[in-house]
Amino acid sequence: MDRIGAWRSYPEKMRADNHPEPTSIILVEWTEKHGVKLEFIQPGKPAQNAVIERFNRTFRQKVLNMNAFRFLSEVREITNI
């Protein structure tokens, strides 16, 4: 996220769902450090975060489902992360 922030500037706010993965302490600390407001969607309402839900589905269908990976390094190589 720091690479994106350096390239495009940091967002004013980020929206996340209420699952434990995206609400980790690391994310909370990062948003506080960079002055980014962290908002949460209502539980059971994924339509409130429709853009990222669509991205996740498309990414899964076009990239992850089409490849069989043995190692995390293979995923990183194909997705360029």
DATA-V678624 format. One record per residue. N is the residue number from 1. PSI is psi as a letter, one per 40 degrees, with the letter a starting at -180 (* if undefined). OMEGA is omega in whole degrees, 0 to 359 (NA if undefined). Layout:
BEGIN
n: <N:N>
psi: <PSI:PSI>
omega: <OMEGA:OMEGA>
END
This chain:
BEGIN
n: <1:2:3:4:5:6:7:8:9:10:11:12:13:14:15:16:17:18:19:20:21:22:23:24:25:26:27:28:29:30:31:32:33:34:35:36:37:38:39:40:41:42:43:44:45:46:47:48:49:50:51:52:53:54:55:56:57:58:59:60:61:62:63:64:65:66:67:68:69:70:71:72:73:74:75:76:77:78:79:80:81>
psi: <d:d:d:d:d:d:d:e:i:i:i:d:i:i:h:i:a:e:i:d:d:e:f:i:d:d:d:d:d:d:d:d:d:e:f:h:h:h:i:i:i:i:h:e:g:e:e:e:f:d:d:d:d:d:d:d:d:d:d:d:d:d:c:d:d:e:i:h:h:d:i:d:d:d:d:d:d:d:e:f:*>
omega: <178:177:179:179:178:183:187:187:183:179:175:180:176:178:181:173:188:177:183:183:183:181:181:179:180:180:179:179:180:181:178:181:185:177:180:180:181:179:180:175:177:179:179:182:182:179:178:178:190:183:182:176:179:178:181:180:181:180:180:182:187:184:189:181:183:184:173:184:174:184:177:179:177:177:181:180:182:183:177:176:NA>
END
